[in-house]
Amino acid sequence: MDGVNKMTLDILGLMTPLAGMISLIVAGYLSYSILKKPSGTTKMKKVSQDIYKGAMAFLKEEYKIMSVFIIGVIIALFLASFYTDLPRETALSFFTGAIFSALAGNIGMRIATHANVRTTEGVKDNIMSGLLTAFSSGAVMGLTVVGLGILGVYVFYVLFQDHSEVGSILFGFGFGASSIALFARVGGGIYTKSADVGADLVGKVEAGIPEDDPRNPAVIADSVGDNVGDVAGMGADLFESYVDSIISAVILAIIGISLSGFGENSEMYPFIIASLGIFSSIAAMIFVRGKNVYTAMRNGLFGSAIIFGSLSLIATFYLLDSFLPFYALLVGLIDGLIIGLSTEYFTSDQRRPAQKIAEAAQTGSGTNIIQGMSMGMYSVFIPSIATAVAMVLAYTYADFYGIALAAVGMLSTLGISLATDCYGPVADNAAGIAEMANLGDKVRRDTESLDAVGNTTAAMGKGFAIGSAAITALALIFTFVRSIEEASVTVELNITVPEVMAGLFIGGMLPFLFSALTLGAVGRAAGKMVNEVRRQFQELGILENKGKPDYEQCVTIATRGALREMILPTLLAVIVPVVVGIWKIEALIGLLAGATVTGFLLAIFLANAGGAWDNAKKYIEAGHYGGKGSFAHKAAVVGDTVGDPCKDTSGPSLNILIKLMSIVSLVFIPLFLEFH
């Protein structure tokens, strides 16, 4: 490497901490600007405050359980370091990853619960004012995630890059992030859907009142759930995808420089590319403008992709003297866009699939559900082909390193893509506040317009999260295989080996078992919510305006149900790969492959079917097939009720499951080698 390139690399190395700090500074500025906005009437403030208190109360209780888990894992990692080659620093990196993951979700949820009422107030002036407030709130989440993520990984890389076991230390950071993400996703998903199902089945279907009618006892719990599930949960989810993709690329560069052939710069390259993605996301936020709400959001997404593509092309050639790694990045970025657009097509109420589900509701809830399942299964086709092609192309361009780079490329503009996703629950809350505060038809219609776009962007966000999970999990699996080979251990990766096939079957089964646990958890918690709402309607005379609903009791039921039910699915993801890895490494590789394939497909099916059922209901509510209160509407509400835990609990949680099992396997490689 000549002097100019060495000096330039040192300067570019400073870009990473700078990008992380700038990201957090911009997030802080956006938070300040949101909090300076007017928050409306006293009644609006009261509703928003109730949502905030409920959300924080849930997180407080959730953190207590997480703390026990974190302490237990730290002790296990520390003890393992005495009997294996696992470095003791892994316990520290695990703790840091867990704290950063929880912090990212916490910050995003705090600002979201303050932005909802300000979005409602902004809509009073014009709809774009409300859009920008909700989007800025999502941007706080997005920029916090990428800022904390890149700083955390970079600091541990710099501190321990000369450590012989730097891989285990970085994997520990990813393990911490993934563990907290699964707790947040499963717990938040169970909470939000138990409240939503209770509010819909009793409020809409049985009592015939609007979704956000203040007489519905579960309405505050439902609004709280939007934040703990779709903001805190999604933030922690994509935080771990983001850091895991960078970690896998860096480690593959460390152990396979001769294989990749791109020289020493390949270690710093993922950091620099991720930094360019942060700058691209911040710059593209100026494109979120225009008269059409959805077009404004799309402008930001595509603008960031174009800026990032241009910058990374130059950086790739300059640093690695080859365009091949850029091509790997590009296929990952394109794969993400394809999955997002496919998700939009299959879930948007403006597209034929959701409209056909709405049409099927005319003959009852049964046909509505059948049509939704069919569309969900159809929707698996495009993402599967796109991801398969992306994987093969990325490998062709830059071997295993290229697959990791594809994951980095897909998540490169996470700062803005996560902003468009977390915009959704804020807009949903804003529409609910407009209804509960009796702000009139115009404000309600405008907030519902924002909410309708939010449903689509949230569905796209879930599709993007699942797609990024698949490609990140693939990168982690290949990192695991290369790490085993680096340890001079011979493994037979052949489907004729019984242990490999056994692993495939066990891995293929796990996403179904996990989904059964999470769906059943929502059903049990929702049953308690339904009974409570019915009790209040009967005993308190709420519908006759003789009494007031007890919102706090419903919040308590949702919180207890979620916290109780989230423990077993999370422990399953940690314990099973360790047990299988101790038994046979070949079986563990088969398990990871089987879980990734079935988890990816099942997650897309559940998320897209659920999103399509939801928007089919909204299509009817817009005045089609009889509109609100019609037979078709009641059937669509039942379909939406079935789809709720699919799209907001089981589906999104599966993408964390497949990554967590891979990162756990990487962390405990020294333990597995002791038994090999």
PEMODA-V720456 format. One record per backbone hydrogen bond with DSSP energy under -0.5 kcal/mol. NH is the residue of the N-H (numbers start at 1). CO is the residue of the C=O. If there is no record, write none. Layout:
# PEMODA-V720456
<<NH & CO> <NH & CO>>
This chain:
# PEMODA-V720456
<<6 & 2> <7 & 3> <8 & 4> <9 & 5> <10 & 6> <11 & 7> <12 & 8> <13 & 9> <14 & 10> <14 & 11> <15 & 11> <15 & 12> <16 & 12> <16 & 13> <17 & 13> <18 & 14> <19 & 15> <20 & 16> <21 & 17> <22 & 18> <23 & 19> <24 & 20> <25 & 21> <26 & 22> <27 & 23> <28 & 24> <29 & 25> <30 & 26> <31 & 27> <32 & 28> <33 & 29> <34 & 30> <35 & 31> <36 & 32> <37 & 34> <45 & 41> <46 & 42> <47 & 43> <48 & 44> <49 & 45> <50 & 46> <51 & 47> <52 & 48> <53 & 49> <54 & 50> <55 & 51> <56 & 52> <57 & 53> <58 & 54> <59 & 55> <60 & 56> <61 & 57> <62 & 58> <63 & 59> <64 & 60> <65 & 61> <66 & 62> <67 & 63> <68 & 64> <69 & 65> <70 & 66> <71 & 67> <72 & 68> <73 & 69> <74 & 70> <75 & 71> <76 & 72> <77 & 73> <78 & 74> <79 & 75> <80 & 76> <81 & 77> <82 & 79> <83 & 79> <83 & 80> <84 & 80> <90 & 87> <91 & 88> <92 & 88> <93 & 89> <94 & 90> <95 & 91> <96 & 92> <97 & 93> <98 & 94> <99 & 95> <100 & 96> <101 & 97> <102 & 98> <103 & 99> <104 & 100> <105 & 101> <106 & 102> <107 & 103> <108 & 104> <109 & 105> <110 & 106> <111 & 107> <112 & 108> <113 & 109> <114 & 110> <114 & 111> <115 & 111> <116 & 112> <118 & 114> <119 & 115> <120 & 116> <121 & 117> <122 & 118> <123 & 119> <124 & 120> <124 & 121> <125 & 121> <125 & 122> <126 & 122> <129 & 126> <130 & 126> <131 & 127> <132 & 128> <133 & 129> <134 & 130> <135 & 131> <136 & 132> <137 & 133> <138 & 134> <139 & 135> <140 & 136> <141 & 137> <142 & 138> <143 & 139> <144 & 140> <145 & 141> <146 & 142> <147 & 143> <148 & 144> <149 & 145> <150 & 146> <151 & 147> <152 & 148> <153 & 149> <154 & 150> <155 & 151> <156 & 152> <157 & 153> <158 & 154> <159 & 155> <160 & 156> <161 & 157> <163 & 160> <166 & 163> <169 & 165> <170 & 166> <171 & 167> <172 & 168> <173 & 169> <174 & 170> <175 & 171> <176 & 172> <177 & 173> <178 & 174> <179 & 175> <180 & 176> <181 & 177> <182 & 178> <183 & 179> <184 & 180> <185 & 181> <186 & 182> <187 & 183> <188 & 184> <189 & 185> <190 & 186> <191 & 187> <192 & 188> <193 & 189> <194 & 190> <195 & 191> <196 & 192> <197 & 193> <198 & 194> <199 & 195> <200 & 196> <201 & 197> <202 & 198> <203 & 198> <203 & 199> <204 & 199> <204 & 200> <205 & 200> <206 & 201> <207 & 202> <209 & 203> <213 & 210> <216 & 213> <217 & 215> <219 & 216> <222 & 218> <223 & 219> <224 & 220> <225 & 221> <226 & 222> <227 & 223> <227 & 224> <228 & 224> <229 & 225> <230 & 225> <230 & 226> <231 & 227> <232 & 227> <233 & 228> <234 & 229> <235 & 231> <236 & 232> <237 & 233> <238 & 234> <239 & 235> <240 & 236> <241 & 237> <242 & 238> <243 & 239> <244 & 240> <245 & 241> <246 & 242> <247 & 243> <248 & 244> <249 & 245> <250 & 246> <251 & 247> <252 & 248> <253 & 249> <254 & 250> <255 & 251> <256 & 252> <260 & 256> <261 & 257> <266 & 263> <267 & 264> <268 & 264> <269 & 265> <270 & 266> <272 & 268> <273 & 269> <274 & 270> <275 & 271> <276 & 272> <277 & 273> <278 & 274> <279 & 275> <280 & 276> <281 & 277> <282 & 278> <283 & 279> <284 & 280> <285 & 281> <285 & 282> <286 & 283> <287 & 284> <288 & 285> <289 & 287> <293 & 291> <296 & 292> <297 & 293> <298 & 294> <299 & 295> <300 & 296> <301 & 297> <302 & 298> <303 & 299> <304 & 300> <305 & 301> <306 & 302> <307 & 303> <308 & 304> <309 & 305> <310 & 306> <311 & 307> <312 & 308> <313 & 309> <314 & 310> <315 & 311> <316 & 312> <317 & 313> <318 & 314> <319 & 315> <320 & 316> <321 & 317> <322 & 316> <327 & 323> <328 & 324> <329 & 325> <330 & 326> <331 & 327> <332 & 328> <333 & 329> <334 & 330> <335 & 331> <336 & 332> <337 & 333> <338 & 334> <339 & 335> <340 & 336> <341 & 337> <342 & 338> <343 & 339> <344 & 340> <345 & 341> <346 & 342> <347 & 343> <348 & 344> <351 & 348> <354 & 348> <355 & 351> <356 & 352> <357 & 353> <358 & 354> <359 & 355> <360 & 356> <361 & 357> <361 & 358> <362 & 359> <363 & 360> <364 & 361> <368 & 364> <369 & 365> <370 & 366> <371 & 367> <372 & 368> <373 & 369> <374 & 370> <375 & 371> <376 & 372> <377 & 373> <378 & 374> <379 & 375> <380 & 377> <381 & 378> <383 & 379> <384 & 380> <385 & 381> <386 & 382> <387 & 383> <388 & 384> <389 & 385> <390 & 386> <391 & 387> <392 & 388> <393 & 389> <394 & 390> <395 & 391> <396 & 392> <397 & 393> <398 & 394> <399 & 395> <401 & 398> <402 & 398> <402 & 399> <403 & 399> <404 & 400> <405 & 401> <406 & 402> <407 & 403> <408 & 404> <409 & 405> <410 & 406> <411 & 407> <412 & 409> <414 & 411> <416 & 413> <417 & 413> <418 & 414> <420 & 416> <421 & 417> <422 & 418> <423 & 419> <424 & 421> <425 & 421> <426 & 422> <427 & 423> <428 & 424> <429 & 425> <430 & 426> <431 & 427> <432 & 428> <433 & 429> <434 & 430> <435 & 431> <436 & 432> <437 & 433> <438 & 435> <439 & 434> <444 & 440> <445 & 441> <446 & 442> <447 & 443> <448 & 444> <449 & 445> <450 & 446> <451 & 447> <452 & 448> <453 & 449> <454 & 450> <455 & 451> <456 & 452> <457 & 453> <458 & 454> <459 & 455> <460 & 456> <461 & 457> <462 & 458> <463 & 459> <464 & 460> <465 & 461> <466 & 462> <467 & 463> <468 & 464> <469 & 465> <470 & 466> <471 & 467> <472 & 468> <473 & 469> <474 & 470> <475 & 471> <476 & 472> <477 & 473> <478 & 474> <479 & 475> <480 & 476> <481 & 477> <482 & 478> <483 & 479> <484 & 480> <485 & 481> <486 & 482> <487 & 483> <488 & 485> <489 & 484> <491 & 489> <493 & 491> <494 & 492> <497 & 494> <498 & 496> <500 & 497> <501 & 497> <502 & 498> <503 & 499> <504 & 500> <505 & 501> <506 & 502> <507 & 503> <508 & 504> <509 & 505> <510 & 506> <511 & 507> <512 & 509> <513 & 509> <514 & 510> <515 & 511> <516 & 512> <517 & 513> <518 & 514> <519 & 515> <520 & 516> <521 & 517> <522 & 518> <523 & 519> <524 & 520> <525 & 521> <526 & 522> <527 & 523> <528 & 524> <529 & 525> <530 & 526> <531 & 527> <532 & 528> <533 & 529> <534 & 530> <535 & 531> <536 & 532> <537 & 533> <538 & 534> <539 & 535> <540 & 536> <541 & 537> <542 & 536> <545 & 542> <546 & 541> <547 & 541> <551 & 549> <554 & 550> <555 & 551> <556 & 552> <557 & 553> <558 & 554> <559 & 555> <560 & 556> <561 & 557> <562 & 558> <563 & 559> <564 & 560> <565 & 561> <566 & 562> <569 & 565> <570 & 566> <571 & 567> <572 & 568> <573 & 569> <574 & 570> <575 & 571> <576 & 572> <578 & 574> <579 & 575> <580 & 576> <581 & 577> <582 & 578> <583 & 579> <584 & 580> <588 & 584> <589 & 585> <590 & 586> <591 & 587> <592 & 588> <593 & 589> <594 & 590> <595 & 591> <596 & 592> <597 & 593> <598 & 594> <599 & 595> <600 & 596> <601 & 597> <602 & 598> <603 & 599> <604 & 600> <605 & 601> <606 & 602> <607 & 603> <608 & 604> <609 & 605> <610 & 606> <611 & 607> <612 & 608> <613 & 609> <614 & 610> <615 & 611> <616 & 612> <617 & 613> <618 & 614> <619 & 615> <620 & 616> <621 & 617> <622 & 618> <623 & 620> <624 & 619> <626 & 623> <627 & 624> <630 & 627> <634 & 630> <635 & 631> <636 & 632> <637 & 633> <638 & 634> <639 & 635> <640 & 636> <641 & 637> <642 & 638> <643 & 639> <644 & 640> <645 & 641> <646 & 642> <647 & 643> <648 & 644> <649 & 645> <650 & 645> <651 & 646> <653 & 649> <654 & 650> <654 & 651> <655 & 651> <656 & 652> <656 & 653> <657 & 653> <658 & 654> <659 & 655> <660 & 656> <661 & 657> <662 & 658> <663 & 659> <664 & 660> <665 & 661> <666 & 662> <667 & 663> <668 & 664> <669 & 666> <672 & 668> <673 & 669> <674 & 670> <675 & 671> <675 & 672> <676 & 672>>
